[in-house]
Structure formats: C-alpha cells, structure tokens
Amino acid sequence: MKYLILVPDGAGDEKIEALGGKTPLEAAELENIDALAHRGIVGMVKTIPDGVPPGSDAANLSVMGYDPSVYLTGRSPLEAASIGIDMSDTDVAFRTNIVTLEGDGDYEDLIIADHSSGDITTEEAAQLIEAVNDAFADESIRFYTGVSYRHCMIVHNGSTEYSLTPPHDVLTQRVGDHLPRGEGSRFITDMMKKSYDILKDHPVNRERIKKGLNPANSLWIWGQGRKPALSSFSDKYGIKGAAISAVDLIKGIAICAGLESIDVEGATGTLNTNFEGKAKAAVEEFKNGMDFVYIHLEGPDECSHQGDMEGKIRCMESIDKKVLKPVVDYLREAGEEFRVLIVPDHRTPLAIRTHSADPVPFVIYDSRKEEPYNEKKCFSEKSGAEGMYFNSGFELADFFFEK
C-alpha cells in the first residue's frame, strides 16, 4: 500500500469578487485533483488548534499526524534541524528573514514592503548572512544560512519569552508598530536596526537595485523556540516515508519525525519551482520502496503573501498537471494500491495576505474502494463544506493512514 499526501501550502481562500465570487481553487482548472474527488471523499479539516497561531509549523505538524498543542516548540527549531544545526537543550533558535523595508527617516518609520526580498537567491543571501555574522556573532549568538530569505539565529542559553511578529503578517505596515516586545528583547531590536545600516548599501543590494529587484536590507527576527522532540513517524503509523519540499521548516519536521528529507534541484518554494522534479523525486521514492511520500508546495502561499491572484491560480494548475498527475499515473501503471490526500496546511486569503485558522478543504482517494462517481464533488471550499469534517489535522491523518 502506498500513501501520498500533497500539500498546496496556503491554497485555501475566500470568495473573490474579481473571480465572479469564486475562490482561487474554484477558478483554477484542476482536472486531475477533481477526478480523484469525483470518486473519493471530500471534506473540511481544522488544521490549527484553538489558541495556536495559524503558522505553517503548526499546520504541517497537524497534517502529518502530530498535535501542535503537544509537539510544537517553535518554528525555528524545526528549521534549524533542516539546516543541520545541533541544538543543545538550552539553545533557542529564531527564524531570521531578510526583508525589504521601504521609506525614509528613522528605522521605526520604515514600511515592511516584502517579507521575502523578492525571493532573493540563497547565494546572495549567504553573503548577507556572512556580513551579519561579522557584525553580531560572538560566543552566544550565531546566524546560519538557510534557503532564499529564510535563515536562522541560535542564541546559547537564550530565552523564548518575547513577543515577536512574523513579517508576512504585517506587510505594508510601519516597522515601529511591530518591533520585539518583552523583557530582554532589546538586543533583538538593536540587531534588526543595525542590520539595516549594514545591509542597505551592501554590494549584493546595490546590484539588486540596479536590476530593479527588491533589496534585502534588514533582518527580521521571530519564531523562537527550543529543540523539538517529535515521536517517530514510522512507529506511529508503521510505515516508512519521505518528505519533498524546498522549505527548511518542512524538511526539519521530516528529519525530527524520522522521515527522509529529499532535496530537488530547482525547488524554490515559489511559483517558479521545479514542479516536474518534485513529481519525479516522489516516483523515485516509491520505486525505491518508500510507503509514503509527503509533497509540500509553497507556491500558493507565497503568491497569497504577494497578493498575486493570477499566480496563485496558475500555481495550483501546475500542481495539478505537473505534480499530482505523473505521480498518480505511475502508481496506477505500477499496479500499486494507493491512497492520496490533497489538503492545504492552512488558508492564506489574498484579501489579508497572511494565514488564517479557518478550516481547509481536502480530498481523499483510495484506489481499492472508489466512491460512486459524483461530478459535484471537487477540491474547493464549497464542496468540502458539504462533505466530512475533522476537528484536527492529526485526526484526519489517522483516518487517512487507517489507524
């Protein structure tokens, strides 16, 4: 038996007037996903527990079968695991974005224009992180390069008792309204402010500005947490598996859960990722004996953060044709019995350009026991609301894995 979970990050949305009252999922041509829905189970699932911020950390843990209320110790420690950082029990990891700030005057009066610095390349970002380390690293603090705009700061013997804001939650807003708060947080604010002076005229950013690209001109520090301790996925479900993602967070969850984390060349976590490469990698994992593959695609979420409606629709159509179809075709042609779950980790409505905790639609298809054909069932918020309902992602995972 083979299991596939396909996660179009942030694909869930709301009705949009410009789409004639449809959501992006309803507007997109999703021939292959909907073909599974017609003979499968559709429904809605609440992936974010009450009282937990609607981050991709909580949401993906939930979808993968882990209760975030129990296992979530912070986003950045999971990303640190992906980068290969060996955290001690007293270390605290912080997610460190390199962001684009715009405007004139004091740092506090600048505007948070872009949480991803125009999807800066990892090669460019590495030079900026090196400059940051030259300025700030000491016996207790060090920065580590991640992927694109996503990086990590480790503080030895650190504290987690700060109020820190994700930059994608406050796009177009004033910096000074969202600076770190809490006892002892001043050192974080000081580093963010000083980083602007260091990075705004860095050669990497001078070159980006010449090319008409957003400069990566400030650190933004958030997502603090201590070393995680996930239980073994294979012990939990009795199968071995792999995760395919361009995002350090997902790779970190996989590593901490004992899954293989598969890198795909050209996988960027954006609309322009290597869709075909991810599908090929999934097929290879199944061929090599894996029971389960988790394919995570960040593109719909990034499009929502950027306010790119057309890009979000186009990304979903690429996921449908270039990722799901070839993997399902392989499983059928190989004569495998298989189950497929297609579910966003959370909603990222274009209207607010950040995450929401509202339930998301899902599709489950089982090649052994197809449901009676129903053309009305499809992968959308409306169709999902007329189907099954799960109050948590980990309950959905248990149902999917038949536990």
Secondary structure, DSSP 8 states (H G I E B T S, - for coil): -EEEEEEETTBB---BGGGTTB-HHHHS--HHHHHHHHTSEEEEE--S-TTS---HHHHHHHHTT--HHHH---HHHHHHHHHT----TT-EEEEEEEEEEE-SSSGGG-EEEETTTTT--HHHHHHHHHHHHHHH--SSEEEEEEETTEEEEEETT-----B---GGGSTTSBGGGS--BSTTTHHHHHHHHHHHHHHTT-HHHHHHHHTT-----EEEEEEEE-------HHHHHS--EEEE-S-HHHHHHHHHHT-EEE--TT--SSTTS-HHHHHHHHHHHHHTT-SEEEEEE-HHHHHHHTT-HHHHHHHHHHIIIIIIHHHHHHHHHTT--EEEEE--SSB--TTTTS-B-S-EEEEEEETTS-----TT--SSHHHHHTSEEESSHHHHHHHHTT-
